[in-house]
Amino acid sequence: MNSEIDTTEIHDIMFPCDILHGDDILHGDDEYRELFTHNSKDMPPVPPEDNDDDDEDEEINLIVYPYNPDFSFIKDNNTKNMISSAYNCVMNKQDAWQNIKKFTGESYMFSKDKKINQLMNYIDSMYEGGHSGASIGWTMRQIERIAYIGFDKFKSEWIMINKMKEKEMNNGDN
């Protein structure tokens, strides 16, 4: 019995973060994408260990999407209703936050992304009176911002920006 490893067969190991896409495998995390050489009679090799000691110094960025958040910091009722209605729709759709974060298109209105279009149609149907093209696009950008930075940071940025606008308006009146 030959104990040498047969290096004629190369297998691409698929990890849980990998996604099948047609004949290709899209790897969710390139650091785990490895070509392993092994004998087909052997078990697949173990993924490489993460030897990056810098992980201890990395800041954990946990994004929180609370249920039923208070949007009272938005003074304009139409704006508040558009954002809060869309937020609730996104909370009710599985994987919606991730789909928004994965969106790479330049425009929500002219997107060809099926998941984004389904989400936008749902948001539009749940908003009393429906959206115009401009309002749904603008609303999606606000929701996208929440997807990336979380509700609490969105709220504090909104308040800060509006305080700056009020200050500018008050300085212009003098």
C-alpha positions in Angstrom: 0.0 0.0 0.0 1.4 3.3 -1.1 1.1 6.0 1.6 2.1 8.9 -0.7 -0.5 11.5 -1.5 -1.7 11.4 -5.1 -1.3 15.0 -6.3 -3.0 14.5 -9.6 -6.4 15.4 -8.3 -7.1 18.9 -7.1 -10.4 19.6 -5.4 -11.9 23.0 -4.5 -13.4 22.7 -1.1 -16.7 24.4 -0.5 -17.3 26.0 2.8 -20.6 27.1 4.3 -19.9 30.7 3.2 -19.7 29.6 -0.5 -22.6 30.2 -2.9 -23.2 28.2 -6.0 -23.7 30.4 -9.0 -24.2 28.5 -12.2 -21.0 26.5 -12.8 -19.0 28.9 -10.6 -18.5 28.9 -6.9 -18.6 32.3 -5.4 -16.7 32.4 -2.2 -18.0 34.6 0.6 -14.7 34.9 2.2 -11.6 34.7 -0.1 -9.3 33.9 2.8 -10.9 30.4 3.0 -10.7 29.9 -0.7 -8.0 27.3 -1.0 -7.1 24.7 -3.6 -6.3 21.5 -1.7 -4.4 18.6 -3.2 -5.3 15.3 -1.7 -6.0 11.7 -2.6 -9.6 11.0 -3.3 -9.5 8.1 -0.8 -8.6 10.5 2.0 -10.9 12.8 3.9 -11.0 16.4 2.6 -8.4 18.5 4.3 -9.2 20.7 7.2 -9.6 24.5 6.4 -6.5 26.5 7.2 -6.4 27.9 10.7 -6.6 31.7 11.1 -3.2 32.7 12.4 -4.0 36.4 12.3 -3.1 37.6 15.8 -4.4 41.1 15.0 -8.0 39.9 15.6 -7.8 40.8 19.3 -7.3 44.5 18.3 -10.1 44.6 15.8 -13.2 46.6 16.8 -16.4 44.6 16.6 -19.0 46.5 14.6 -22.4 45.1 15.6 -25.3 46.7 13.7 -28.6 46.7 15.5 -32.0 46.9 13.8 -34.5 47.3 16.7 -38.1 46.2 16.3 -40.6 49.2 16.4 -38.0 51.9 16.8 -39.1 55.5 17.7 -38.8 57.7 14.6 -40.1 60.8 16.5 -36.7 62.5 15.9 -37.9 63.0 12.3 -40.0 66.2 12.4 -41.7 66.1 9.0 -44.6 63.6 9.2 -44.4 62.5 5.5 -40.7 61.8 5.8 -41.2 60.0 9.1 -44.0 57.8 7.6 -42.0 56.9 4.5 -38.9 55.9 6.5 -40.7 54.1 9.3 -43.0 52.2 6.9 -40.1 51.1 4.8 -38.1 50.1 7.9 -40.9 47.9 9.1 -41.2 46.3 5.7 -37.5 45.5 5.7 -37.8 44.0 9.2 -40.6 41.7 8.0 -38.6 40.3 5.0 -36.1 37.6 5.6 -32.6 38.6 4.5 -33.7 42.1 3.4 -31.0 43.9 5.3 -28.3 41.7 3.8 -29.8 42.1 0.3 -29.8 45.9 0.7 -26.1 45.8 1.8 -25.2 43.6 -1.2 -26.9 46.0 -3.7 -24.3 47.4 -6.0 -26.5 49.2 -8.5 -26.3 53.0 -9.0 -30.1 53.4 -8.9 -32.8 51.7 -7.0 -35.5 52.9 -9.4 -33.7 51.3 -12.5 -32.4 48.3 -10.7 -32.6 44.9 -12.4 -31.9 43.1 -9.1 -34.9 40.8 -8.5 -34.7 40.8 -4.7 -34.4 44.6 -4.5 -37.3 45.1 -6.9 -39.5 42.7 -4.9 -38.6 44.5 -1.7 -39.3 47.9 -3.3 -42.7 46.7 -4.5 -43.5 45.4 -1.0 -42.4 48.8 0.5 -44.5 50.7 -2.1 -47.6 48.5 -1.4 -47.4 49.0 2.3 -47.0 52.7 2.2 -50.4 54.5 2.4 -50.9 56.3 -0.9 -47.9 54.6 -2.5 -44.6 56.1 -3.6 -43.5 58.1 -6.6 -40.3 57.0 -8.3 -38.4 59.8 -6.5 -39.8 59.0 -3.1 -39.1 55.3 -3.3 -35.6 55.9 -4.4 -34.9 58.4 -1.7 -36.5 56.1 0.9 -34.4 53.2 -0.2 -31.3 55.3 0.3 -32.3 56.1 3.8 -33.0 52.4 4.5 -29.6 51.6 2.9 -27.9 54.0 5.3 -29.6 52.3 8.2 -28.5 48.9 6.8 -24.9 50.0 6.9 -24.7 52.0 10.1 -27.6 50.7 12.2 -30.6 52.6 13.6 -28.9 54.4 16.5 -26.2 55.9 14.4 -28.7 56.8 11.7 -30.8 58.6 14.4 -27.9 60.5 15.8 -26.6 61.6 12.3 -30.2 62.7 11.4 -30.5 64.8 14.5 -27.0 66.3 14.0 -27.6 67.2 10.4 -30.9 68.8 11.1 -29.4 70.8 14.0 -26.8 72.1 11.5 -29.5 73.0 9.0 -31.5 74.8 11.6 -28.4 76.7 12.7 -27.7 77.7 9.1 -31.3 78.9 8.6 -31.2 80.9 11.8 -27.9 82.5 10.8 -29.4 83.4 7.4 -32.3 85.2 9.1 -30.0 87.7 10.9 
